[in-house]
Amino acid sequence: MNREMNKVACPYCGDVLDSADALKGHIFQAHKGRALPGPAGQIRLTINRAEHVFQVEPNWTLYYLIHDKLGLTGAKQFCDRGACGSCTMIVDGKPVLSCMMLAIECDGKTVETVEGIAADGHPLIESYVKNHAMQCGYCTPGFVVTSKALLDHNPNPTEEEIVEALSGNLCRCSTYPQHPIAVREAAEKMKAAKK
Amino acid sequence: MSKHPVDQTERMLESFDNLQADKHQLNEYKFLGQKIPRRVDGLAKASGHADYTMDIQVPGMLYMRFLDSPYPHAKILKMDTSKAEKLPGVRYVLRYDDPEVMEAVIIGKVTEFFGVEKPLSGVAHMEGEPVGAAVAAETEDIAEEALALIEIEWEERPFHLDPMKASEPGATLSFPERYTDGNFWNRGIFDEISSGDLKKGFAAADKVVEFSFNRTANTWVGPERPCGVWRWNGDYVEIWLKHQRIHLPKSRISDWFGGIPMSKLEVYSPFQGASFGGWCQIDWNLGPLWCAACVSKRIGRPVKYIFTRREDFFGGSMDEGTYFAKVGFKNDGTITAVDCTAYLANCQWPVFNPTLHIHDNTRIHNQHGQSKSIWVNKGINTPTRCEQLPPVFTQTYIFDRVAGELGMDPTELALQTDGCLGHDMEWVKEEQKKRGFEPRDSLRECIEKGKAAINWDEKWHKPGARKLPNGRMHGISFTWTHEWDDSLGSAEFAIRIERTDGTASLLSMGADNGVDAESTYCMVAAEELGFRLEDVNYNTHVYRGFFRMTPDSSTNMSVNGWAVRHAARILKQKILESATSPSSPTQRGSFLPAFPDTKPEDLDIKDSVIFLKSDPSRRMSVADFVRMAGESGPLSTTENLGVRAGWSEPLFAFSYHPQYGGYNPNSPRPRFCRQAHFMEVEVDTETGEIFVTRVVNVNDVGKVINRMSCEGQQYGGSIMGVSRSQFEEIIHDPATGVMLNGNLLDYKIATIKDIGPIAPILVETGLGYGPYGLIGIGEDVGTVMNCLLGPAVYNAIGKWIYDLPITPDKILKALGKA
């Protein structure tokens, strides 16, 4: 029998061992006590507080996974790639361009999308509606998510800080003047709710 | 049925004479003019639940991508698609030489006007044009990979990028398939206007100035890219399409594949990521949709296409070109003659001649304007907020140039020249009276408000005369024109009172693109019906089969507003007639009216409650009225039990309104409403940077309906206009004809940080021909604000830069530093 036929790969680290017995010894020594890893391409994500397991291709972006595969279509693709902020999601507490992040890099991460922010009844949603901080609305979810990330870190931002935080979000309808008003109003509501 | 003494249908027909002021306004307004707390689409958009065509996925859907030409002008001699066809995941490759493709006519009888003959051409007239092949595959990535496997032998042809060079005698042809005897469309004369005697006018002048100005290619940058989904359900078709005029593609599509009955054709236009006219003004995007339809038909699966961002750049705004102006004036500021010719690139739509606004807004009698459209090997140019750009450029540059030459305050020169169709303000006021308006001087009111807001009297100075403490030069500018929401168009609206809860549904075409017109229609309907605002709704993205002008387009409230109002008034009449007529009539008799022994005119409706005017304690909510007349629907037979229930007539009304507008020199409608805009800038003479520090927009909209929507068009239009004049241009490599910046990293649009505070001011003179004396605003600010940067920079540095966009290198060049 060809000896190559007996070779086996370690499911933890990919090392190739000569036999099943050698593999057992290797696992006992190198990986004892650790859960068996999932198949290649499998990732776990917490999206809007719900646990998900996905089998992803290496070229899938986080945007593609969540927008096209999961069907949460709030994040939008405006520029094509990396220039507009419309696909912003909060990943482990930070706003990121989901079109620029590979899904396969997100294993174990926590993701918040606009749908989750709305479902939580965040005051930003109402203040955006009330202040008409939107026109065609295509870029609006990106602004809402970026503003949420700002308020998470800075619950009482100045107008300058809001403008700085939103400077990576493009709005062709040019609703810009309404966003600081909406974000400030949400911040005030949050402050009042804490009292 | 008891009849109301005023027949609202007759009034609707009367109002078609729209050369007059609105004769039937309300005495007081509850909603109109207010800041409404919520927009009808607000929650869907803010929460991410608003779906756009880009978001649509249907079961079994394939993705289509297109081959883009690497050359600006080239013909396919040979094409080998065999490798692409064999790639796993590829389901179909549609070729330009497919017999069905070659025979297809995608836009029926108007091909010459719109310029698109075939869904997939074998000849490219611009670099990046989708030509040759369309691939349908399981994923976009596979389709893209397949396109790279297609082998093509091209015949490269000479090309033009510069319209002036393309217009020279003997120039090579840039589009020989269409224009065989030169590169001019329409034999060179595109749109022309003249009045008075130019020779006499120039002879009467103390001074004559000639100059030219230039606008480079720029584009709409619609956030949602052009896209569509086609699904055959047997012989019933469903289409999702990004389009702001959904009735146009629907009627064209009905001609395809031997004819599809309109009644078997469903076109959905979900929320739209803005077009500003743009793609939707041309039918070029129907080519890809046809390809998707053809493949879908052949292989039995739905097909979706989405253009790449770069493909979206292959079209632009129809102001691209060079303008030659000549103006004669006297030393007191009297302008004696104006002549302007514009050489414009690739206009796929008749562009207005450059002196149209001078004709419409001034007392200048001697004038001539002419536009010429020349084809070059770049994208199609089309109205993009909007087709009035050439006239507003010309008006601004002519006035500011004359004011500059004379050292005059441009606001004074404007007031001195304001008028209409070559007549002065006395004539204008007489015309206002004749047409039933209370005479007002709209421009004077706008200028007074704007000057106060920007502190003009203190800040305006001679060119190049004010250096700021930060070392930058201060500039301030002003321009003006009329409000022009006034094109011809028609609208059809219906309103249905829903059974069970009595809420009102507005029914018309779905074409949301953000201006919040739908909330505005609800405000009008609620006001007229006497309903609470929350009881009136409009599902923005459902196409109900009715036509209407699109809200962003040149005619919204001045046409659609009438139609909504007619429908609401007819429906209210119907509700009151129904409330005073025997109810639940069947073969065995009927029950008493809800309001026995009353006539319709005895009743009114307020806060969605019907009441007797002489005794408001006799009241019944509309909800209760319709509930008892049909809560159980068609099966209700409680008559046997002695309970008043059963059937009642549907409470439904439809209306329509046609408009003969005034977008031509023979306009029967003198324009009375004006707009005035002011801008402050700082110019760094070391770096050439411009900082727009303040903008004041003053718009006489006649009557404000939806205040927040109006203001949104002011600040939104200002920022877009400034962005286009300061940052935006599509750049092509002159050697290869290749577009160099077809993406949003290299083609810059304004961000939240780029422009200072904007003060939106609304004036209400009631001088509009629309309902309540309104006129629109949507296109106006975004168009006019493209022009104001040039005069502001002139006021700052004392040099005219007649080449938009005004970038730092041009400032330094003008200052002799580069």
Interface residues (C-beta under 8 A of the other chain):
Chain A: N59 H67 D68 G71 L72 T73 G74 A75 K76 Q77 F78 C79 D80 R81 G82 A83 C84 S86 T113 V114 E115 A118 L124 I125 Y128 V129 K130 H132 A133 M134 Q135 C136 G137 Y138 C139 T140 P141 V144 V163 E164 L166 S167 G168 N169 L170 C171 R172 C173 S174 T175 Y176 P177 Q178 H179
Chain B: P37 R38 R39 D41 G42 L43 A44 K45 A46 S47 G48 H49 A50 D51 Y52 M54 D55 Q57 D141 W220 V221 G222 P223 E224 R225 F271 Q272 G273 A274 F276 T308 R309 R310 D512 N513 G514 V515 D516 M708 S709 G712 Y715 G716 G717 S718 I719 M720 S723 N743 L744 L745 I749 A750 T751 I752 K753 I755 P757 I758
